[in-house]
Amino acid sequence: KVGVRDIVGAQEVAKVFEILRTPIVEKEMNWSRRYKLNVEKIATGDVNNIAEVVRDLSQRDVDEHGLSAGEKRMLARARSILISEIALSEKIDEIEAERLLDVNLGYKEPQEGDENHHTVAPEEPASRTLALLEERSKKSKKK
């Protein structure tokens, strides 16, 4: 038996997007424990676990904590997995899948027709998330 599973269906994509829109409750744990937990979640291959990793690391990246180099690589890998799943499930290209991922994370404003792909804007508007990213970028340039 080969370890290949079927592409997720529309209901699973909707659940993934719901997870991405849900704010995290920051759990107090050290960097190494958090990293190990995220590695374990990705290793399961479960898109819901991978969505949690993307959500948690994405939100951590825009708050005051930021991400380590290892966590940035992990986020890029987890995003890539989710983008591929979304593209295949929704029968769209990866650029559009990435845009939908970013809309659900609050990085981009939704467009007309996004609801056809289980996408709604999160409670936190993209403009606020983008403002936080810009502010953080300005602070890092001053250092």
DSSP file (Angstrom, degrees, kcal/mol; ACC not computed):
  #  RESIDUE AA STRUCTURE BP1 BP2  ACC     N-H-->O    O-->H-N    N-H-->O    O-->H-N    TCO  KAPPA ALPHA  PHI   PSI    X-CA   Y-CA   Z-CA
    1    1 A K              0   0    0      0, 0.0     2,-0.3     0, 0.0     0, 0.0   0.000 360.0 360.0 360.0 130.9    0.0    0.0    0.0
    2    2 A V        -     0   0    0      2,-0.1     2,-1.7     1,-0.1     0, 0.0  -0.697 360.0-121.7 -90.1 142.7    1.3    3.4   -1.0
    3    3 A G        +     0   0    0     -2,-0.3     2,-0.5     2,-0.0    -1,-0.1  -0.248  69.9 123.3 -81.4  51.2    0.9    6.3    1.5
    4    4 A V        -     0   0    0     -2,-1.7     2,-0.2     0, 0.0    -2,-0.1  -0.943  42.3-163.3-113.2 131.4   -1.1    8.5   -0.8
    5    5 A R        -     0   0    0     -2,-0.5     3,-0.1     1,-0.1    -2,-0.0  -0.655  27.9 -89.7-109.0 167.4   -4.5    9.7    0.2
    6    6 A D        -     0   0    0     -2,-0.2    -1,-0.1     1,-0.1     2,-0.1  -0.316  50.2 -93.8 -69.1 156.7   -7.3   11.2   -1.8
    7    7 A I        -     0   0    0      1,-0.1    -1,-0.1    81,-0.1    78,-0.0  -0.437  51.6 -98.7 -66.1 145.0   -7.6   15.0   -2.3
    8    8 A V        -     0   0    0     -2,-0.1    -1,-0.1     1,-0.1     2,-0.1  -0.302  39.2-125.9 -66.5 152.7   -9.7   16.7    0.3
    9    9 A G     >  -     0   0    0     -3,-0.1     4,-2.1     1,-0.0     5,-0.2  -0.271  31.4 -88.6 -91.6-178.9  -13.3   17.5   -0.7
   10   10 A A  H  > S+     0   0    0      1,-0.2     4,-2.4     2,-0.2     5,-0.2   0.865 125.1  53.9 -59.9 -39.8  -15.3   20.7   -0.5
   11   11 A Q  H  > S+     0   0    0      1,-0.2     4,-1.9     2,-0.2    -1,-0.2   0.896 109.1  48.6 -64.8 -38.6  -16.4   20.2    3.1
   12   12 A E  H  > S+     0   0    0      2,-0.2     4,-2.6     1,-0.2    -1,-0.2   0.885 109.9  51.4 -68.5 -37.2  -12.8   19.7    4.2
   13   13 A V  H  X S+     0   0    0     -4,-2.1     4,-2.5     2,-0.2    -2,-0.2   0.918 109.1  51.2 -63.6 -42.1  -11.7   22.8    2.4
   14   14 A A  H  X S+     0   0    0     -4,-2.4     4,-1.9     1,-0.2    -2,-0.2   0.898 110.9  48.6 -60.0 -40.5  -14.5   24.8    4.1
   15   15 A K  H  X S+     0   0    0     -4,-1.9     4,-2.5     2,-0.2    -2,-0.2   0.901 109.3  52.6 -66.5 -41.7  -13.2   23.4    7.5
   16   16 A V  H  X S+     0   0    0     -4,-2.6     4,-2.3     1,-0.2    -2,-0.2   0.935 110.6  47.2 -58.3 -47.2   -9.6   24.4    6.6
   17   17 A F  H  X S+     0   0    0     -4,-2.5     4,-1.6     1,-0.2    -1,-0.2   0.863 109.7  53.7 -65.1 -35.3  -10.8   27.9    5.9
   18   18 A E  H  X S+     0   0    0     -4,-1.9     4,-0.8    -5,-0.2    -1,-0.2   0.918 108.9  49.2 -63.2 -42.9  -12.8   28.0    9.1
   19   19 A I  H >< S+     0   0    0     -4,-2.5     3,-0.9     1,-0.2    -2,-0.2   0.920 108.9  53.0 -61.0 -44.4   -9.7   27.0   11.0
   20   20 A L  H 3< S+     0   0    0     -4,-2.3    -1,-0.2     1,-0.2    -2,-0.2   0.826 108.9  49.7 -62.4 -31.9   -7.6   29.7    9.3
   21   21 A R  H 3< S+     0   0    0     -4,-1.6   102,-0.3    -5,-0.2    -1,-0.2   0.627  90.0  97.3 -82.1 -13.6  -10.2   32.4   10.3
   22   22 A T  S << S-     0   0    0     -3,-0.9     2,-0.0    -4,-0.8    -4,-0.0  -0.635  77.9-124.6 -81.7 125.1  -10.2   31.3   13.9
   23   23 A P        -     0   0    0      0, 0.0     2,-0.2     0, 0.0    33,-0.1  -0.380  27.7-120.6 -64.7 145.4   -8.0   33.4   16.2
   24   24 A I        -     0   0    0     31,-0.1     2,-0.7    32,-0.1    28,-0.0  -0.551   8.1-134.9 -84.2 152.6   -5.5   31.4   18.2
   25   25 A V        -     0   0    0     -2,-0.2     2,-0.2     0, 0.0    -1,-0.0  -0.946  34.2-120.9-102.7 112.3   -5.4   31.3   21.9
   26   26 A E        -     0   0    0     -2,-0.7     2,-0.5     1,-0.1    30,-0.0  -0.328  25.0-153.8 -61.1 120.8   -1.7   31.7   22.7
   27   27 A K        -     0   0    0     -2,-0.2     2,-0.8     2,-0.0    -1,-0.1  -0.822  19.9-119.8 -95.6 133.6   -0.5   28.7   24.7
   28   28 A E        +     0   0    0     -2,-0.5     2,-0.3     0, 0.0    -2,-0.0  -0.626  59.2 129.9 -75.6 111.2    2.5   29.3   26.8
   29   29 A M        -     0   0    0     -2,-0.8    -2,-0.0     4,-0.0     0, 0.0  -0.976  57.0 -98.8-155.6 155.2    5.3   27.0   25.7
   30   30 A N     >  -     0   0    0     -2,-0.3     4,-2.4     1,-0.1     5,-0.2  -0.246  39.4-103.2 -74.9 167.3    8.9   27.4   24.8
   31   31 A W  H  > S+     0   0    0      1,-0.2     4,-2.7     2,-0.2     5,-0.2   0.894 117.9  50.5 -57.2 -46.4   10.1   27.6   21.2
   32   32 A S  H  > S+     0   0    0      1,-0.2     4,-2.3     2,-0.2    -1,-0.2   0.882 111.7  47.3 -66.1 -37.9   11.4   24.1   21.0
   33   33 A R  H  > S+     0   0    0      2,-0.2     4,-2.4     1,-0.2    -1,-0.2   0.923 113.6  48.0 -67.4 -43.7    8.2   22.5   22.3
   34   34 A R  H  X S+     0   0    0     -4,-2.4     4,-2.2     2,-0.2    -2,-0.2   0.907 112.4  49.7 -62.5 -42.0    6.1   24.6   19.9
   35   35 A Y  H  X S+     0   0    0     -4,-2.7     4,-2.4    -5,-0.2    -2,-0.2   0.931 111.1  48.5 -62.5 -46.8    8.3   23.7   17.0
   36   36 A K  H  X S+     0   0    0     -4,-2.3     4,-2.3     1,-0.2    -2,-0.2   0.907 110.6  51.4 -61.0 -43.4    8.2   20.0   17.8
   37   37 A L  H  X S+     0   0    0     -4,-2.4     4,-2.1     1,-0.2    -1,-0.2   0.909 111.0  47.9 -61.4 -42.6    4.4   20.1   18.1
   38   38 A N  H  X S+     0   0    0     -4,-2.2     4,-2.3     2,-0.2    -2,-0.2   0.882 109.3  53.0 -67.1 -38.2    4.1   21.8   14.7
   39   39 A V  H  X S+     0   0    0     -4,-2.4     4,-2.3     1,-0.2    -2,-0.2   0.923 109.9  49.3 -60.0 -43.9    6.4   19.2   13.1
   40   40 A E  H  X S+     0   0    0     -4,-2.3     4,-1.0     1,-0.2    -2,-0.2   0.894 109.6  51.4 -63.1 -40.6    4.2   16.5   14.5
   41   41 A K  H >X S+     0   0    0     -4,-2.1     3,-0.5     1,-0.2     4,-0.5   0.921 111.9  46.0 -63.6 -43.8    1.1   18.1   13.1
   42   42 A I  H >< S+     0   0    0     -4,-2.3     3,-1.5     1,-0.2    -1,-0.2   0.901 106.8  59.4 -65.1 -39.9    2.5   18.5    9.7
   43   43 A A  H 3< S+     0   0    0     -4,-2.3    -1,-0.2     1,-0.3    -2,-0.2   0.750  92.9  66.9 -62.9 -24.2    3.8   14.9    9.7
   44   44 A T  H << S-     0   0    0     -4,-1.0    -1,-0.3    -3,-0.5    -2,-0.2   0.810  94.9-142.1 -66.0 -26.8    0.2   13.6   10.2
   45   45 A G    <<  +     0   0    0     -3,-1.5     2,-0.4    -4,-0.5    -3,-0.1   0.459  51.9 142.2  77.4  -0.3   -0.6   14.8    6.7
   46   46 A D     >  -     0   0    0     -5,-0.5     4,-2.3     1,-0.1     3,-0.3  -0.628  49.9-144.9 -77.3 124.1   -4.0   15.9    8.0
   47   47 A V  H  > S+     0   0    0     -2,-0.4     4,-2.4     1,-0.2    -1,-0.1   0.808  98.4  56.8 -62.8 -29.1   -5.1   19.1    6.3
   48   48 A N  H  > S+     0   0    0      2,-0.2     4,-1.9     1,-0.2    -1,-0.2   0.916 109.0  45.8 -67.8 -41.2   -6.8   20.4    9.5
   49   49 A N  H  > S+     0   0    0     -3,-0.3     4,-1.9     2,-0.2    -2,-0.2   0.910 113.6  49.3 -65.0 -41.5   -3.6   20.0   11.5
   50   50 A I  H  X S+     0   0    0     -4,-2.3     4,-2.5     1,-0.2    -2,-0.2   0.887 108.3  53.9 -65.4 -38.3   -1.6   21.7    8.7
   51   51 A A  H  X S+     0   0    0     -4,-2.4     4,-2.9     1,-0.2    -1,-0.2   0.884 106.3  53.0 -62.0 -38.4   -4.2   24.5    8.7
   52   52 A E  H  X S+     0   0    0     -4,-1.9     4,-3.0     2,-0.2     5,-0.2   0.907 109.1  49.1 -63.0 -41.1   -3.7   24.9   12.4
   53   53 A V  H  X S+     0   0    0     -4,-1.9     4,-2.7     2,-0.2     5,-0.3   0.937 112.8  47.0 -63.0 -46.6    0.1   25.2   11.9
   54   54 A V  H  X S+     0   0    0     -4,-2.5     4,-2.5     2,-0.2     5,-0.2   0.936 115.8  45.6 -60.8 -46.9   -0.4   27.8    9.1
   55   55 A R  H  X S+     0   0    0     -4,-2.9     4,-2.8     2,-0.2     5,-0.3   0.954 115.5  45.5 -60.9 -51.0   -2.9   29.8   11.2
   56   56 A D  H  X S+     0   0    0     -4,-3.0     4,-2.3     1,-0.2    -2,-0.2   0.926 117.8  41.8 -62.7 -46.8   -0.8   29.7   14.4
   57   57 A L  H  X S+     0   0    0     -4,-2.7     4,-2.1    -5,-0.2    -1,-0.2   0.883 114.6  51.9 -70.0 -36.8    2.5   30.6   12.7
   58   58 A S  H  X S+     0   0    0     -4,-2.5     4,-1.2    -5,-0.3    -2,-0.2   0.930 113.4  43.7 -64.0 -44.7    0.9   33.2   10.5
   59   59 A Q  H  X S+     0   0    0     -4,-2.8     4,-1.0    -5,-0.2     3,-0.3   0.888 113.4  51.2 -68.4 -37.6   -0.7   34.9   13.5
   60   60 A R  H  < S+     0   0    0     -4,-2.3     6,-1.7    -5,-0.3     5,-0.2   0.856 105.4  57.9 -65.5 -33.4    2.5   34.6   15.5
   61   61 A D  H  < S+     0   0    0     -4,-2.1    -1,-0.2     1,-0.2    -2,-0.2   0.823 109.1  43.6 -67.2 -31.5    4.4   36.2   12.6
   62   62 A V  H  < S+     0   0    0     -4,-1.2    -1,-0.2    -3,-0.3    -2,-0.2   0.603 104.0  75.1 -92.4 -10.8    2.2   39.4   12.6
   63   63 A D  S  < S-     0   0    0     -4,-1.0     3,-0.4    -3,-0.2    -3,-0.0  -0.202 106.4 -84.3 -87.4-169.9    2.1   39.8   16.4
   64   64 A E  S    S+     0   0    0      1,-0.2    -4,-0.1    -2,-0.1    -3,-0.1   0.653 119.1  65.8 -72.2 -14.1    5.1   41.1   18.4
   65   65 A H  S    S-     0   0    0     -5,-0.2    -1,-0.2     1,-0.1    -4,-0.1   0.918  78.2-171.8 -76.5 -43.4    6.8   37.7   18.7
   66   66 A G        -     0   0    0     -6,-1.7     2,-0.3    -3,-0.4    -4,-0.1  -0.136  28.1 -77.6  71.9-178.8    7.6   37.1   15.1
   67   67 A L        -     0   0    0     -6,-0.2     2,-0.1    -9,-0.0   -10,-0.0  -0.890  31.5-122.7-120.9 149.1    9.0   33.8   13.8
   68   68 A S     >  -     0   0    0     -2,-0.3     4,-2.2     1,-0.1     5,-0.2  -0.329  39.7-100.9 -74.9 169.5   12.4   32.2   14.0
   69   69 A A  H  > S+     0   0    0      1,-0.2     4,-2.0     2,-0.2     5,-0.2   0.897 124.9  51.2 -60.4 -40.5   14.1   31.2   10.7
   70   70 A G  H  > S+     0   0    0      1,-0.2     4,-2.2     2,-0.2    -1,-0.2   0.894 109.9  48.5 -64.4 -40.4   13.1   27.5   11.3
   71   71 A E  H  > S+     0   0    0      2,-0.2     4,-2.7     1,-0.2    -1,-0.2   0.849 108.0  55.1 -69.5 -33.1    9.5   28.5   11.9
   72   72 A K  H  X S+     0   0    0     -4,-2.2     4,-2.2     2,-0.2    -2,-0.2   0.915 109.8  46.5 -64.3 -41.8    9.5   30.7    8.7
   73   73 A R  H  X S+     0   0    0     -4,-2.0     4,-2.3     2,-0.2    -2,-0.2   0.907 112.5  50.6 -64.4 -41.5   10.6   27.6    6.7
   74   74 A M  H  X S+     0   0    0     -4,-2.2     4,-2.8     1,-0.2     5,-0.2   0.914 109.7  50.2 -62.9 -43.2    8.0   25.5    8.4
   75   75 A L  H  X S+     0   0    0     -4,-2.7     4,-2.8     1,-0.2     5,-0.2   0.918 110.0  50.4 -61.5 -43.8    5.3   28.1    7.6
   76   76 A A  H  X S+     0   0    0     -4,-2.2     4,-2.1     2,-0.2    -1,-0.2   0.908 112.9  46.6 -61.5 -41.7    6.4   28.2    3.9
   77   77 A R  H  X S+     0   0    0     -4,-2.3     4,-2.0     2,-0.2    -2,-0.2   0.929 113.9  46.7 -66.2 -45.8    6.2   24.4    3.7
   78   78 A A  H  X S+     0   0    0     -4,-2.8     4,-2.3     1,-0.2    -2,-0.2   0.897 112.1  51.1 -65.2 -40.7    2.8   24.1    5.4
   79   79 A R  H  X S+     0   0    0     -4,-2.8     4,-3.0    -5,-0.2     5,-0.2   0.917 108.2  53.0 -60.7 -43.2    1.4   26.9    3.2
   80   80 A S  H  X S+     0   0    0     -4,-2.1     4,-2.1    -5,-0.2    -2,-0.2   0.901 108.9  49.1 -60.2 -42.5    2.7   25.1    0.1
   81   81 A I  H  X S+     0   0    0     -4,-2.0     4,-2.2     2,-0.2    -1,-0.2   0.945 114.3  45.1 -61.5 -49.0    0.9   21.9    1.2
   82   82 A L  H  X S+     0   0    0     -4,-2.3     4,-2.9     1,-0.2     5,-0.2   0.904 110.5  53.7 -64.2 -41.5   -2.4   23.7    1.9
   83   83 A I  H  X S+     0   0    0     -4,-3.0     4,-2.6     1,-0.2    -1,-0.2   0.920 109.8  48.3 -59.9 -43.7   -2.2   25.7   -1.4
   84   84 A S  H  X S+     0   0    0     -4,-2.1     4,-2.4    -5,-0.2     5,-0.2   0.923 112.6  48.3 -62.2 -44.4   -1.7   22.5   -3.4
   85   85 A E  H  X S+     0   0    0     -4,-2.2     4,-2.7     2,-0.2     5,-0.2   0.928 113.4  46.7 -61.5 -46.3   -4.7   20.8   -1.6
   86   86 A I  H  X S+     0   0    0     -4,-2.9     4,-2.9     1,-0.2     5,-0.2   0.927 112.5  50.2 -63.1 -45.4   -6.9   23.9   -2.1
   87   87 A A  H  X>S+     0   0    0     -4,-2.6     5,-1.9    -5,-0.2     4,-0.9   0.927 115.2  42.3 -60.2 -46.5   -6.0   24.2   -5.8
   88   88 A L  H  <5S+     0   0    0     -4,-2.4    -2,-0.2     3,-0.2    -1,-0.2   0.917 117.8  45.5 -68.1 -43.2   -6.6   20.5   -6.5
   89   89 A S  H  <5S+     0   0    0     -4,-2.7    -2,-0.2    -5,-0.2    -1,-0.2   0.912 121.1  37.2 -66.7 -43.2   -9.9   20.3   -4.5
   90   90 A E  H  <5S-     0   0    0     -4,-2.9    -1,-0.2    -5,-0.2    -2,-0.2   0.497 105.6-125.2 -89.4  -4.5  -11.3   23.6   -5.9
   91   91 A K  T  <5 +     0   0    0     -4,-0.9     2,-0.3    -5,-0.2    -3,-0.2   0.940  68.6 123.6  58.0  50.2  -10.0   23.0   -9.4
   92   92 A I      < -     0   0    0     -5,-1.9    -1,-0.2    -6,-0.2    -2,-0.1  -0.842  66.9 -91.6-130.0 167.5   -8.2   26.3   -9.5
   93   93 A D     >  -     0   0    0     -2,-0.3     4,-2.2     1,-0.1     5,-0.2  -0.355  38.3-108.4 -79.5 167.0   -4.6   27.3  -10.1
   94   94 A E  H  > S+     0   0    0      1,-0.2     4,-2.4     2,-0.2     5,-0.2   0.789 116.6  59.2 -68.1 -27.5   -2.1   27.7   -7.2
   95   95 A I  H  > S+     0   0    0      2,-0.2     4,-1.9     1,-0.2    -1,-0.2   0.934 110.2  42.6 -64.8 -44.9   -2.0   31.5   -7.5
   96   96 A E  H  > S+     0   0    0      2,-0.2     4,-2.4     1,-0.2    -2,-0.2   0.886 113.0  53.5 -67.4 -38.9   -5.8   31.7   -6.9
   97   97 A A  H  X S+     0   0    0     -4,-2.2     4,-2.2     1,-0.2    -2,-0.2   0.901 108.9  49.1 -62.9 -40.6   -5.5   29.1   -4.1
   98   98 A E  H  X S+     0   0    0     -4,-2.4     4,-2.5     2,-0.2    -1,-0.2   0.892 109.2  52.5 -65.8 -39.1   -2.8   31.1   -2.4
   99   99 A R  H  X S+     0   0    0     -4,-1.9     4,-2.2     2,-0.2    -2,-0.2   0.923 110.0  48.3 -62.1 -43.4   -5.0   34.2   -2.7
  100  100 A L  H  X S+     0   0    0     -4,-2.4     4,-2.3     2,-0.2    -2,-0.2   0.896 110.1  52.3 -63.6 -39.7   -7.9   32.4   -1.0
  101  101 A L  H  X S+     0   0    0     -4,-2.2     4,-1.5     1,-0.2    -2,-0.2   0.937 111.2  46.8 -59.2 -46.9   -5.6   31.2    1.7
  102  102 A D  H  X>S+     0   0    0     -4,-2.5     5,-2.8     1,-0.2     6,-1.1   0.835 109.1  54.4 -67.4 -33.3   -4.5   34.8    2.4
  103  103 A V  H ><5S+     0   0    0     -4,-2.2     3,-0.9     4,-0.2    -1,-0.2   0.938 109.9  47.3 -62.7 -46.0   -8.1   36.1    2.3
  104  104 A N  H 3<5S+     0   0    0     -4,-2.3    -2,-0.2     1,-0.3    -1,-0.2   0.778 110.8  51.5 -69.6 -25.9   -9.0   33.5    5.0
  105  105 A L  H 3<5S-     0   0    0     -4,-1.5    -1,-0.3    -5,-0.2    -2,-0.2   0.603 118.5-113.3 -81.2 -12.0   -6.0   34.5    7.1
  106  106 A G  T <<5S+     0   0    0     -3,-0.9    23,-0.4    -4,-0.7    24,-0.3   0.616  86.8 115.7  89.7  13.3   -7.0   38.1    6.8
  107  107 A Y  S   <S+     0   0    0     -5,-2.8     2,-0.3    -6,-0.2    -4,-0.2   0.731  77.6  31.5 -84.4 -24.3   -4.0   39.2    4.7
  108  108 A K  S    S-     0   0    0     -6,-1.1    -2,-0.2    -9,-0.1    18,-0.1  -0.947  85.1-108.4-134.7 153.5   -6.1   40.1    1.7
  109  109 A E        -     0   0    0     -2,-0.3    -6,-0.1     1,-0.1    -5,-0.1  -0.554  43.1-107.5 -77.0 143.5   -9.6   41.5    1.1
  110  110 A P        -     0   0    0      0, 0.0     2,-0.3     0, 0.0    -1,-0.1  -0.319  31.2-143.7 -68.5 155.6  -12.1   39.1   -0.4
  111  111 A Q    >   -     0   0    0      1,-0.1     3,-2.1    -2,-0.0     4,-0.3  -0.783  33.2 -79.2-115.2 162.1  -13.3   39.4   -4.0
  112  112 A E  T 3  S+     0   0    0     -2,-0.3    -1,-0.1     1,-0.3     0, 0.0  -0.372 118.7  27.1 -59.2 133.8  -16.6   38.9   -5.5
  113  113 A G  T >  S+     0   0    0      6,-0.1     3,-1.7    -2,-0.1     4,-0.3   0.259  82.4 114.9  96.6 -11.4  -17.2   35.2   -6.1
  114  114 A D  G X > +     0   0    0     -3,-2.1     3,-2.3     1,-0.3     5,-1.6   0.821  66.1  69.3 -61.0 -29.4  -14.9   34.0   -3.2
  115  115 A E  G > 5S+     0   0    0      1,-0.3     3,-1.4    -4,-0.3    -1,-0.3   0.761  86.4  68.0 -61.5 -22.1  -18.0   32.6   -1.4
  116  116 A N  G < 5S+     0   0    0     -3,-1.7    -1,-0.3     1,-0.3    -2,-0.2   0.684 101.5  48.1 -68.0 -16.5  -18.1   30.0   -4.2
  117  117 A H  G < 5S-     0   0    0     -3,-2.3    -1,-0.3    -4,-0.3    -2,-0.2  -0.133 126.2 -98.7-115.1  34.5  -14.8   28.6   -2.7
  118  118 A H  T < 5S+     0   0    0     -3,-1.4     2,-0.5     1,-0.2    -3,-0.2   0.758  79.5 143.0  61.1  26.8  -16.0   28.6    0.9
  119  119 A T      < +     0   0    0     -5,-1.6     2,-0.3    -6,-0.1    -1,-0.2  -0.877  18.8 159.1-110.9 127.0  -14.3   31.9    1.6
  120  120 A V        -     0   0    0     -2,-0.5   -99,-0.0    -3,-0.1     0, 0.0  -0.942  47.7 -93.3-132.4 158.5  -15.5   34.7    3.8
  121  121 A A        -     0   0    0     -2,-0.3   -17,-0.1     1,-0.1   -12,-0.1  -0.477  43.0-117.7 -70.3 139.5  -13.6   37.5    5.4
  122  122 A P        -     0   0    0      0, 0.0     4,-0.1     0, 0.0    -1,-0.1  -0.263  29.5-103.5 -68.6 166.2  -12.4   36.8    8.9
  123  123 A E  S    S+     0   0    0   -102,-0.3  -101,-0.1     2,-0.1    -2,-0.1   0.859 112.0  70.6 -60.5 -34.9  -13.7   39.0   11.7
  124  124 A E  S    S-     0   0    0   -103,-0.2    -1,-0.1     1,-0.0     5,-0.1  -0.760  94.9-126.6 -83.3 115.0  -10.3   40.8   11.7
  125  125 A P    >>  -     0   0    0      0, 0.0     4,-1.5     0, 0.0     3,-0.8  -0.254  10.3-122.7 -66.2 150.4  -10.2   42.8    8.5
  126  126 A A  H 3> S+     0   0    0      1,-0.2     4,-3.1     2,-0.2     5,-0.3   0.841 109.8  65.0 -59.1 -34.3   -7.3   42.4    6.2
  127  127 A S  H 3> S+     0   0    0      1,-0.2     4,-2.0     2,-0.2    -1,-0.2   0.875 102.3  48.2 -60.0 -36.8   -6.6   46.1    6.4
  128  128 A R  H <> S+     0   0    0     -3,-0.8     4,-2.2     2,-0.2    -1,-0.2   0.925 112.2  48.2 -68.7 -44.1   -5.7   45.7   10.1
  129  129 A T  H  X S+     0   0    0     -4,-1.5     4,-2.2   -23,-0.4    -2,-0.2   0.923 112.9  48.4 -61.3 -44.5   -3.5   42.8    9.5
  130  130 A L  H  X S+     0   0    0     -4,-3.1     4,-2.5   -24,-0.3    -1,-0.2   0.878 109.1  53.4 -64.7 -37.5   -1.7   44.6    6.7
  131  131 A A  H  X S+     0   0    0     -4,-2.0     4,-2.5    -5,-0.3    -1,-0.2   0.907 108.6  49.9 -63.3 -41.2   -1.3   47.7    8.9
  132  132 A L  H  X S+     0   0    0     -4,-2.2     4,-2.4     2,-0.2    -2,-0.2   0.912 111.1  49.2 -62.8 -42.4    0.4   45.5   11.6
  133  133 A L  H  X S+     0   0    0     -4,-2.2     4,-2.2     2,-0.2    -2,-0.2   0.913 112.6  47.2 -63.6 -43.0    2.7   44.0    9.0
  134  134 A E  H  X S+     0   0    0     -4,-2.5     4,-2.3     2,-0.2    -2,-0.2   0.914 111.9  50.2 -64.7 -43.0    3.7   47.5    7.7
  135  135 A E  H  X S+     0   0    0     -4,-2.5     4,-2.1     1,-0.2    -2,-0.2   0.919 111.9  47.8 -61.1 -44.2    4.2   48.8   11.2
  136  136 A R  H  X S+     0   0    0     -4,-2.4     4,-2.2     1,-0.2    -1,-0.2   0.884 110.0  52.7 -64.8 -38.9    6.4   45.9   12.1
  137  137 A S  H  X S+     0   0    0     -4,-2.2     4,-1.6     1,-0.2    -1,-0.2   0.903 108.9  49.6 -63.6 -42.0    8.4   46.3    8.8
  138  138 A K  H  X S+     0   0    0     -4,-2.3     4,-1.4     1,-0.2    -1,-0.2   0.901 110.2  51.0 -63.9 -41.3    9.1   49.9    9.6
  139  139 A K  H  X S+     0   0    0     -4,-2.1     4,-0.9     1,-0.2     3,-0.2   0.907 109.3  49.9 -63.3 -41.5   10.3   49.1   13.1
  140  140 A S  H  < S+     0   0    0     -4,-2.2    -1,-0.2     1,-0.2    -2,-0.2   0.820 108.1  53.6 -69.5 -28.9   12.7   46.4   11.8
  141  141 A K  H  < S+     0   0    0     -4,-1.6    -1,-0.2     1,-0.2    -2,-0.2   0.802 103.9  56.7 -72.8 -29.0   14.1   48.9    9.3
  142  142 A K  H  <        0   0    0     -4,-1.4    -1,-0.2     1,-0.2    -2,-0.2   0.771 360.0 360.0 -72.0 -25.8   14.8   51.5   12.0
  143  143 A K     <        0   0    0     -4,-0.9    -1,-0.2    -3,-0.2    -2,-0.1   0.484 360.0 360.0 -70.3 360.0   17.0   48.9   14.0
